[in-house]
């Protein structure tokens, strides 16, 4: 049962020339199987539209009650450069194309409180100095 085939259909297909991508609603039929992984969906869509999986971005999947059918959204960019230019940072991070580093909560609070003590353009200097000194 685990290797049961999942059928992928696309609808509401649109070629978005302004953002250099194809966008569509993706319907996945997977009776007798758990929700299909996004990696598998990316690979199947890439094969379907004759491109590589790294330019396919799938998101927003919802499984219908009772299982067996999932609906989501997919974007297929013309190239990886356009994907990096137009995709939100969090989706690029999901693909491993971007590393998001966050400063600790305590450091952010300390920086905010230091900035409260100065006025105007000096706030940026206080913020920049704390970022380099704290690392």
N, C-alpha and C positions, 0 to 999 in steps of 0.2 A: 504493500500500500504506500510506503514512503516514497517509492520512485514513480508514483502515478504522475502522468504528464499533466502539466498546467498549460491551458490554452490562453494565449494573450491576444486580445483584440484592442484596436485603437479606434476612437471615434472623436468627433469634434476636432479633426486635424486642421492645423493652421500653420502656414509658413509665415513667420514673422521676420520680414526683411530688415526692419529697423534694429532688431536685436540679434540678427544673424542666427536664427534658430528655428526649429520646427517644434511646435507645442501641441500636445494632445491629451485627451483623457484616456486612461488605460484601464481596460476591464480584464481581470484575470479570473478564469474559471478553473477551480482546483477542487473538484469533488473528492471527498475521502482523504483529504490532505490538509495539513495546517497551512497557515499563511505562507505564501511563497517569499523567500528572501529577496531583498531589493537587488542584491548582486546578480541573482539569477534573472530577474526582470530586466536589468540593464543589459546583460549579455544577449537575451533573446530579442530585445528591441534593437540593439546594435546590429544583430544579424538581419533582422527584418528590414531595417533602413540602410543597410550596407555602410556601416560606420564602425568606429571602435567604441568599446564600452566606457572609455574615460571621458567622452563628451556627452554621455547620457546621464541626466539627472532626474531621478524618480523621487517623488515625495507625496505626502498627503494620502497615504493608503488607508482605507477603512474597509473592514471585512463586514459583509452583511450578516445580519442575525441568522444563526443556524450554520454559518460557514459555507464554503463552497464557491463563494464569489467575492472578489475584492475589487474595489475601484480606487484609482488614484490618478496622479498627474505626472506627465513626463515632459522634459525639455531635451531636445537634441541640438546641440550647438554645431555650427559649421566647422569650428576649430577649437582647440583647447585655449587659445589666446582670447577668443571671444567669450568663452565660458568664464575665464578668470576675470575678464573685464566686467561682465554683467551679472554674474551670480552673486548672491549675498555671501558674506564671509563665512557664516555658519554652515552653509551647504558645501562650500569649498573645503572647510575643515572636516566635514563628514567624509569627503572623498579622499582626504589625506593630502590635498593640494595646498593647504595653508595650516600653519601652526599658530594657534592662538595662545599667547602667554598672558596670564593675569597676575597683577600685583596682589599681594595678600590684603585682606580686608582691613587689617590693623594699619598697614602702611598707607592705604587710601585714606583712612580716617585721620591719621597723623598729618598727612599732606594737606587735607582739607582744613584742618585746624591751624596749621602754619599759614595757609593762604588767607585765613580770616584776619590775621594780624597785620597784613599789609594791604595797600590800596593800589588800584590801577594796574599798570603794566608790570609792576613788581611781582604780582601774583604768579605770572608765568615763570619768572626767574626762580621763585621759591619752589614751584612745582618741578622745574627742570633740575634744579640742584638736588632736590630730595631723591629724584629718580636715579641720578647717576651715583650719588653717595650710598644709597641703600642697595643698589644693584637690582 
